[in-house]
Amino acid sequence: MTQKEPTGVLSTNLDENIMILREAFVHSEDFVVDYTPYQKKDAYLIYIESITERKLIEQEIIKPIHISESDNVNTFLPQAFIKETNSIKEISKFLLEGNSILLQKDNPLAMIYQSQLLTERNITEPGSETIIRGAHEGFVETLSTNIYLIRKRLQNPKLKIKYFSIGNDSHTKVAMIYLDHLANRKTVGNLEKRLSDIDTDFILAPGHIEEYISDNMSIFPTLISTERPDRTVANLMDGRIAIIADNSPSALIAPVTFFSFFQSPDDYNSRWYFGSFIRFLRIMGFLITIALPATYIAIVSYHYEVLPTEIVVSIKSSLEYVPYPPLVEALAMQITLEILREASIRLPNPIAQTIGVVGGLVIGTAVVEANLVSNTMIIVVAITAISSFVVPIPEMGSSIRLLGFPFMILASLFGFIGMSFFLMFVLIHLCKLESFGTPFFAPFSTLRFSEMKDTIIRTPLPFFKSRPSDTQPREKKKTRT
């Protein structure tokens, strides 16, 4: 039989109230009921010891109760006291959050005291989004700390925070954050409705939320997942919305465009010409990752004439003893590279570095000497792997690596013609794709040439006098006169 969630209200019968809570937390041996007389009446302090701070309970709750003779709780519990309530459902919720409940004889109201066990890691820089210049702070697993990191950078009363409890069993606390004078009301309402409509047993991370609220099944991510508060604040200032879940060190940003995934805080902390150069290299890395192996396959299979004779002779000599077609070579090396990458992520750092050396040098040299793979293919795969890691957002890097596989297959079947048709299909898909009503490939798909100053290159900051129109911000101008 499934245990029902406690409902109803407390009565004046102390034993009955305790029995109701015991039944709600039956078989939970960390559920504690301590006899704590209060104001010369029988009373019990109830808490879940595994998620409460015992020292805090003794110092801020039990000790003041024993020494106080006052009827006004605010005079001796100014910090620990939260509120009074008679709702059994609300009491259970506070208990599961790590708070303590005081039940008193002949009193239908329960006193709730703050006593959570605070165990959070230090604020450090995210390992997947490191930068050279700028803040070296990242989100942690505590929602209140993450909101603090945002408010510290954005001290504005118009910063709005709406809380949601998602998950019928997990009751995960989720915050939707936006600037009220900038964020589009329709987008805010749409996102709020999608969060409220999530019907599932548990939500453990923003990645779960992303799959529920995203309105497409594209290979390209339509929400940015970031662990950097400075990146989050920069997107909030453009009229975007952030979603942060408790117990997760990352935030989801919506709506976004394709070029948002290639932007990094380093672009704006460096001089504009260097930031533009690095941004251009990231775009080139995207094109190299999806097209270089396919281009090699197409040239070797169909289009030798595009290369100088000397290079053709060199490639032919390296392929002379390889028994497989170029497609099999490329697929085998790309899959091997993905296996090595996954292994290096799962293993401890010292072992992961060893695996990288063994995989990159020993295996690479061995397969060439065994005539299983050509020298040229090793070079192509190595350049492709390096190019895939220049994208600042890991989700986009994973997407473009997957996108390279159909490119290789079509190149092996139809050469440059197959690559051209698939490239047109990708461009059409990007132009058609939307992120919460925002054109994903803007400003190129919308042909707003005035907004291309922060796409492939970055122009000087004084030229950024207006916000991107793709988010449909309520205030277009960045400067007020």
C-alpha positions as CSV (number, residue, x, y, z in Angstrom):
1,M,0.0,0.0,0.0
2,T,1.3,3.4,-0.9
3,Q,1.8,5.8,1.9
4,K,-0.3,9.0,1.5
5,E,1.1,12.4,2.0
6,P,0.0,13.9,5.3
7,T,-2.9,16.5,5.1
8,G,-5.2,18.3,7.5
9,V,-4.6,20.5,10.5
10,L,-3.4,20.1,14.0
11,S,-5.7,19.7,17.0
12,T,-5.3,20.7,20.6
13,N,-4.5,17.1,21.5
14,L,-0.7,16.8,21.7
15,D,-0.6,13.0,21.6
16,E,-2.8,12.9,18.5
17,N,-0.6,15.5,16.7
18,I,2.6,13.5,17.5
19,M,0.9,10.3,16.3
20,I,0.0,11.9,13.0
21,L,3.6,13.0,12.4
22,R,4.9,9.6,13.5
23,E,2.7,7.9,10.9
24,A,3.9,10.3,8.2
25,F,7.5,9.4,8.9
26,V,7.0,5.7,9.9
27,H,10.1,3.5,9.6
28,S,12.3,6.6,9.5
29,E,14.7,6.0,12.4
30,D,16.3,9.5,12.1
31,F,12.9,11.0,13.0
32,V,13.4,12.3,16.6
33,V,10.8,13.4,19.2
34,D,12.4,15.1,22.2
35,Y,10.4,16.0,25.3
36,T,11.0,19.7,25.9
37,P,8.7,21.4,28.4
38,Y,7.7,24.9,27.3
39,Q,6.2,27.5,29.6
40,K,5.4,24.9,32.3
41,K,3.4,22.8,29.7
42,D,4.2,19.5,28.1
43,A,5.9,20.0,24.7
44,Y,7.9,18.1,22.2
45,L,10.6,19.2,19.8
46,I,10.5,17.2,16.6
47,Y,13.2,17.1,13.9
48,I,15.0,14.8,11.5
49,E,18.5,14.4,12.9
50,S,20.2,13.5,9.7
51,I,19.5,16.9,8.1
52,T,19.6,19.1,11.2
53,E,22.4,20.8,13.1
54,R,22.3,19.4,16.6
55,K,24.5,22.1,18.0
56,L,22.2,24.8,16.6
57,I,19.2,23.1,18.1
58,E,20.8,23.0,21.6
59,Q,22.1,26.6,21.4
60,E,19.3,28.4,19.6
61,I,16.2,26.4,20.5
62,I,16.5,24.2,23.6
63,K,18.6,26.4,25.8
64,P,16.5,29.6,25.3
65,I,13.3,27.6,25.9
66,H,14.7,26.3,29.2
67,I,15.8,29.8,30.5
68,S,12.9,31.9,29.2
69,E,9.8,32.8,31.1
70,S,8.3,35.1,28.5
71,D,5.2,34.4,26.5
72,N,6.6,36.2,23.4
73,V,8.7,33.9,21.3
74,N,10.3,36.8,19.5
75,T,12.0,38.0,22.7
76,F,14.2,34.9,23.1
77,L,14.3,33.2,19.7
78,P,15.0,36.1,17.3
79,Q,17.1,34.0,14.9
80,A,15.8,30.5,15.0
81,F,12.1,31.2,15.0
82,I,10.4,31.2,11.6
83,K,6.7,31.0,11.9
84,E,3.6,29.3,13.4
85,T,1.3,27.0,11.4
86,N,-1.3,24.4,11.9
87,S,-1.0,22.8,8.5
88,I,0.3,19.2,8.8
89,K,1.4,19.3,5.1
90,E,3.4,22.5,5.7
91,I,4.9,21.0,8.9
92,S,6.1,18.0,7.0
93,K,7.6,20.2,4.3
94,F,9.6,22.2,6.9
95,L,10.8,19.0,8.6
96,L,12.1,17.7,5.3
97,E,14.0,21.0,4.8
98,G,15.9,20.4,8.1
99,N,13.8,22.7,10.4
100,S,12.6,21.8,13.9
101,I,9.0,21.8,15.1
102,L,7.8,22.5,18.6
103,L,4.4,21.0,19.5
104,Q,2.8,22.2,22.8
105,K,-0.1,20.8,24.8
106,D,-3.5,22.4,24.3
107,N,-2.0,24.5,21.4
108,P,-3.2,23.8,17.8
109,L,-0.2,25.8,16.4
110,A,3.2,24.4,15.8
111,M,6.3,26.6,16.2
112,I,8.8,26.2,13.4
113,Y,12.5,26.9,14.1
114,Q,15.4,27.0,11.6
115,S,18.0,24.3,12.2
116,Q,19.2,23.1,8.8
117,L,22.5,21.2,8.6
118,L,24.6,23.5,6.4
119,T,27.2,21.5,4.4
120,E,28.3,23.2,1.2
121,R,31.6,23.3,-0.7
122,N,33.6,26.4,-1.1
123,I,33.0,28.7,-4.1
124,T,35.5,27.8,-6.7
125,E,35.9,28.3,-10.5
126,P,34.1,25.8,-12.6
127,G,36.5,23.3,-14.2
128,S,34.6,23.2,-17.5
129,E,34.4,27.0,-18.0
130,T,37.8,28.4,-16.9
131,I,38.9,31.9,-18.0
132,I,42.1,33.9,-17.9
133,R,40.8,37.3,-16.8
134,G,37.7,38.0,-14.8
135,A,36.0,36.5,-11.8
136,H,36.9,33.0,-10.7
137,E,33.7,32.1,-8.9
138,G,31.3,29.4,-9.8
139,F,27.9,28.2,-8.6
140,V,27.7,25.6,-5.8
141,E,25.0,23.1,-4.8
142,T,23.1,25.5,-2.5
143,L,20.4,27.5,-4.1
144,S,20.6,30.4,-1.7
145,T,24.3,30.8,-2.2
146,N,23.9,30.8,-6.0
147,I,21.2,33.5,-5.7
148,Y,23.6,35.5,-3.5
149,L,26.3,35.3,-6.2
150,I,23.9,36.8,-8.7
151,R,22.6,39.5,-6.3
152,K,26.1,40.4,-5.4
153,R,26.8,41.3,-9.1
154,L,23.3,42.7,-9.8
155,Q,22.2,44.9,-6.9
156,N,18.9,45.9,-8.5
157,P,15.4,45.8,-6.8
158,K,14.0,44.9,-10.2
159,L,15.7,41.5,-10.1
160,K,12.8,39.1,-9.6
161,I,13.0,35.6,-8.2
162,K,10.1,33.1,-8.4
163,Y,10.3,29.7,-6.6
164,F,8.8,26.5,-7.8
165,S,8.6,23.1,-6.1
166,I,9.0,20.4,-8.9
167,G,8.8,16.7,-8.4
168,N,6.0,14.9,-6.7
169,D,8.4,12.9,-4.5
170,S,11.7,15.0,-4.6
171,H,10.0,18.5,-4.2
172,T,13.1,20.1,-5.7
173,K,13.2,23.8,-5.1
174,V,13.7,25.7,-8.4
175,A,14.2,29.4,-8.9
176,M,13.3,31.4,-12.0
177,I,15.3,34.7,-12.1
178,Y,14.9,37.6,-14.4
179,L,15.0,41.4,-14.5
180,D,11.4,42.7,-14.5
181,H,12.0,45.8,-16.6
182,L,14.0,43.9,-19.3
183,A,12.6,40.3,-19.6
184,N,9.8,39.9,-22.1
185,R,6.5,39.3,-20.3
186,K,5.3,36.7,-22.8
187,T,8.5,34.7,-22.5
188,V,8.4,34.9,-18.6
189,G,4.8,33.7,-18.6
190,N,5.5,30.9,-21.1
191,L,8.5,29.7,-19.1
192,E,6.6,29.9,-15.8
193,K,3.8,27.8,-17.3
194,R,6.2,25.1,-18.6
195,L,7.8,24.9,-15.2
196,S,4.5,24.6,-13.4
197,D,3.3,21.9,-15.8
198,I,6.2,19.6,-15.1
199,D,4.6,16.4,-13.8
200,T,7.2,13.9,-12.6
201,D,8.3,12.1,-9.5
202,F,11.8,13.7,-9.2
203,I,14.0,16.4,-10.6
204,L,17.6,16.3,-9.6
205,A,19.3,18.7,-12.0
206,P,18.6,21.5,-14.5
207,G,19.3,18.9,-17.2
208,H,16.1,17.1,-16.3
209,I,14.2,20.4,-16.4
210,E,15.7,21.2,-19.9
211,E,14.1,18.2,-21.4
212,Y,10.7,19.0,-20.0
213,I,10.6,22.6,-21.0
214,S,12.4,22.5,-24.4
215,D,10.0,22.6,-27.3
216,N,12.1,20.8,-29.9
217,M,14.2,17.7,-30.3
218,S,17.1,19.3,-32.2
219,I,20.7,18.1,-31.9
220,F,21.5,21.7,-31.0
221,P,20.9,22.8,-27.4
222,T,18.4,25.6,-27.1
223,L,19.3,26.5,-23.5
224,I,22.7,27.4,-22.2
225,S,23.8,25.5,-19.1
226,T,26.5,27.4,-17.2
227,E,28.2,27.3,-13.8
228,R,29.4,30.9,-14.0
229,P,27.5,33.6,-12.2
230,D,29.1,36.4,-14.3
231,R,27.8,34.7,-17.5
232,T,24.4,34.4,-16.0
233,V,24.3,38.0,-15.0
234,A,25.4,39.2,-18.4
235,N,22.5,37.2,-20.0
236,L,20.0,38.6,-17.5
237,M,21.1,42.1,-18.5
238,D,20.2,41.2,-22.1
239,G,16.6,40.4,-21.1
240,R,17.1,36.6,-20.7
241,I,15.8,34.3,-17.9
242,A,17.8,32.0,-15.6
243,I,16.6,28.8,-14.0
244,I,18.5,27.4,-11.0
245,A,17.7,24.2,-9.1
246,D,18.7,23.4,-5.6
247,N,21.5,20.8,-5.2
248,S,22.9,21.6,-8.6
249,P,25.8,24.0,-9.5
250,S,24.5,25.1,-12.8
251,A,22.0,27.5,-14.3
252,L,19.9,27.3,-17.4
253,I,19.6,30.4,-19.6
254,A,16.7,31.0,-22.0
255,P,16.1,32.2,-24.7
256,V,19.4,31.9,-26.5
257,T,20.9,32.1,-30.0
258,F,23.4,29.9,-31.8
259,F,26.2,32.5,-31.3
260,S,25.6,32.7,-27.5
261,F,27.3,29.3,-27.2
262,F,30.5,30.8,-28.7
263,Q,30.7,33.8,-26.3
264,S,33.0,33.7,-23.3
265,P,33.7,36.3,-20.5
266,D,37.3,36.4,-21.8
267,D,36.0,38.0,-25.0
268,Y,34.9,41.1,-23.1
269,N,37.7,41.1,-20.5
270,S,40.3,41.4,-23.4
271,R,40.8,44.1,-25.9
272,W,38.1,44.0,-28.7
273,Y,40.5,43.0,-31.5
274,F,41.9,40.0,-29.5
275,G,38.4,39.0,-28.4
276,S,37.2,39.1,-32.0
277,F,40.1,37.0,-33.1
278,I,39.4,34.3,-30.4
279,R,35.7,34.4,-31.3
280,F,36.5,33.9,-35.0
281,L,38.7,30.9,-34.1
282,R,35.8,29.3,-32.2
283,I,33.6,29.6,-35.2
284,M,36.3,28.2,-37.4
285,G,36.7,25.4,-34.8
286,F,33.0,24.6,-35.2
287,L,33.4,24.3,-39.0
288,I,36.5,22.3,-38.8
289,T,34.9,19.8,-36.3
290,I,31.9,19.0,-38.5
291,A,33.6,19.3,-42.0
292,L,37.3,18.4,-41.8
293,P,37.0,14.6,-41.6
294,A,34.2,14.6,-44.2
295,T,36.3,16.8,-46.5
296,Y,39.2,14.4,-46.2
297,I,36.9,11.4,-47.0
298,A,35.4,13.3,-50.0
299,I,38.8,14.2,-51.4
300,V,40.3,10.8,-51.0
301,S,37.3,9.0,-52.4
302,Y,36.2,11.3,-55.3
303,H,38.0,14.6,-55.6
304,Y,41.8,14.1,-55.8
305,E,42.0,16.9,-58.4
306,V,41.5,19.7,-55.8
307,L,44.9,18.9,-54.3
308,P,48.4,19.6,-55.7
309,T,50.1,16.5,-57.2
310,E,52.7,16.3,-54.5
311,I,50.1,16.1,-51.7
312,V,48.1,13.5,-53.7
313,V,51.2,11.3,-54.0
314,S,51.9,11.7,-50.2
315,I,48.3,10.7,-49.3
316,K,48.3,7.8,-51.8
317,S,51.5,6.4,-50.3
318,S,50.1,6.5,-46.8
319,L,46.9,4.8,-47.9
320,E,48.6,2.1,-50.0
321,Y,48.7,-0.6,-47.3
322,V,45.5,0.4,-45.4
323,P,42.9,-2.3,-46.1
324,Y,39.8,-0.2,-45.2
325,P,38.0,2.7,-47.1
326,P,38.5,6.2,-45.6
327,L,35.0,6.2,-44.0
328,V,35.9,3.1,-41.9
329,E,39.2,4.8,-40.9
330,A,37.5,8.0,-39.9
331,L,34.6,6.3,-38.0
332,A,37.0,4.0,-36.1
333,M,39.3,6.8,-35.1
334,Q,36.5,9.2,-34.1
335,I,34.8,6.5,-32.0
336,T,38.1,5.6,-30.4
337,L,38.7,9.2,-29.5
338,E,35.2,9.5,-27.9
339,I,35.9,6.4,-25.9
340,L,39.2,7.8,-24.7
341,R,37.6,11.1,-23.8
342,E,34.8,9.4,-21.8
343,A,37.4,7.2,-20.0
344,S,39.5,10.3,-19.1
345,I,36.4,12.0,-17.6
346,R,35.4,9.0,-15.5
347,L,38.9,8.2,-14.1
348,P,40.8,10.1,-11.4
349,N,42.9,12.9,-12.7
350,P,46.4,11.2,-12.5
351,I,45.1,8.1,-14.2
352,A,43.2,10.2,-16.8
353,Q,46.4,12.0,-17.8
354,T,48.1,8.6,-18.3
355,I,45.2,7.4,-20.4
356,G,45.4,10.5,-22.6
357,V,49.1,9.9,-23.2
358,V,48.7,6.2,-23.9
359,G,45.7,6.8,-26.2
360,G,47.2,9.7,-28.0
361,L,50.8,8.5,-28.5
362,V,51.0,4.8,-28.1
363,I,47.8,3.7,-29.8
364,G,48.1,6.4,-32.5
365,T,51.7,5.3,-33.3
366,A,50.8,1.6,-33.2
367,V,47.8,1.7,-35.5
368,V,49.9,3.6,-38.1
369,E,52.8,1.2,-37.9
370,A,50.3,-1.7,-38.2
371,N,48.9,-0.1,-41.4
372,L,45.4,0.0,-39.9
373,V,45.1,3.8,-40.2
374,S,47.0,6.3,-42.4
375,N,49.2,9.1,-41.1
376,T,47.0,11.7,-42.7
377,M,43.9,10.4,-40.9
378,I,45.7,10.7,-37.6
379,I,46.4,14.3,-38.3
380,V,42.8,15.0,-39.4
381,V,41.3,13.4,-36.3
382,A,43.8,15.2,-34.0
383,I,42.9,18.6,-35.5
384,T,39.2,17.8,-35.3
385,A,39.5,16.8,-31.7
386,I,41.3,19.9,-30.7
387,S,38.8,22.1,-32.6
388,S,35.8,20.6,-30.8
389,F,37.2,21.7,-27.4
390,V,37.4,25.4,-28.2
391,V,33.6,25.9,-27.8
392,P,33.0,27.5,-24.3
393,I,29.8,25.5,-23.6
394,P,30.4,21.8,-23.4
395,E,26.8,20.9,-24.7
396,M,27.4,22.6,-28.0
397,G,30.8,20.9,-28.3
398,S,29.1,17.5,-27.9
399,S,26.5,18.4,-30.5
400,I,29.0,19.4,-33.2
401,R,31.0,16.2,-32.6
402,L,27.9,14.2,-33.3
403,L,27.1,16.3,-36.3
404,G,30.4,15.2,-37.9
405,F,29.2,11.6,-38.3
406,P,26.4,12.2,-40.9
407,F,28.8,14.6,-42.7
408,M,31.3,11.8,-43.0
409,I,28.8,9.2,-44.2
410,L,27.3,11.5,-46.9
411,A,30.9,12.5,-48.0
412,S,31.8,8.9,-48.5
413,L,28.6,8.3,-50.6
414,F,28.3,11.5,-52.7
415,G,31.5,13.5,-52.1
416,F,31.3,17.3,-52.0
417,I,27.7,17.1,-53.3
418,G,26.5,15.1,-50.3
419,M,28.3,17.5,-48.0
420,S,26.7,20.5,-49.7
421,F,23.2,19.1,-49.4
422,F,23.7,18.2,-45.7
423,L,25.2,21.6,-45.0
424,M,22.1,23.3,-46.6
425,F,19.9,21.0,-44.5
426,V,21.7,22.1,-41.3
427,L,21.5,25.8,-42.2
428,I,17.7,25.5,-42.9
429,H,17.3,23.7,-39.6
430,L,19.2,26.5,-37.8
431,C,17.1,29.2,-39.4
432,K,13.9,27.3,-38.6
433,L,14.8,26.5,-35.0
434,E,13.5,28.7,-32.1
435,S,14.4,29.0,-28.4
436,F,11.2,30.1,-26.6
437,G,10.0,32.2,-29.5
438,T,13.5,33.6,-30.3
439,P,15.0,32.8,-33.7
440,F,18.0,30.5,-32.8
441,F,20.2,31.6,-35.7
442,A,19.5,35.3,-35.2
443,P,20.7,37.8,-36.4
444,F,21.6,36.0,-39.6
445,S,18.3,34.3,-40.0
446,T,16.5,37.6,-39.3
447,L,18.9,39.6,-41.5
448,R,19.5,42.2,-38.8
449,F,22.9,43.4,-39.9
450,S,23.1,46.0,-37.2
451,E,23.2,43.3,-34.5
452,M,26.0,41.3,-36.0
453,K,28.6,43.2,-34.0
454,D,28.6,40.4,-31.3
455,T,28.4,37.3,-33.4
456,I,31.4,36.1,-35.5
457,I,33.5,39.0,-34.1
458,R,33.1,41.4,-31.2
459,T,33.2,45.2,-31.8
460,P,34.3,47.6,-29.1
461,L,32.0,47.9,-26.1
462,P,31.1,51.6,-26.6
463,F,29.2,50.4,-29.8
464,F,26.9,48.2,-27.7
465,K,24.2,50.8,-27.1
466,S,21.2,48.5,-27.4
467,R,20.3,45.0,-26.4
468,P,19.8,42.2,-28.9
469,S,16.3,42.3,-30.3
470,D,16.0,38.5,-30.5
471,T,15.1,38.4,-26.8
472,Q,12.4,41.0,-27.3
473,P,13.5,43.0,-24.3
474,R,11.2,45.6,-22.8
475,E,13.9,48.2,-22.8
476,K,16.0,48.2,-26.0
477,K,18.5,50.9,-25.0
478,K,21.4,50.0,-22.7
479,T,22.2,53.6,-21.9
480,R,19.7,56.1,-20.3
481,T,19.9,59.8,-21.0
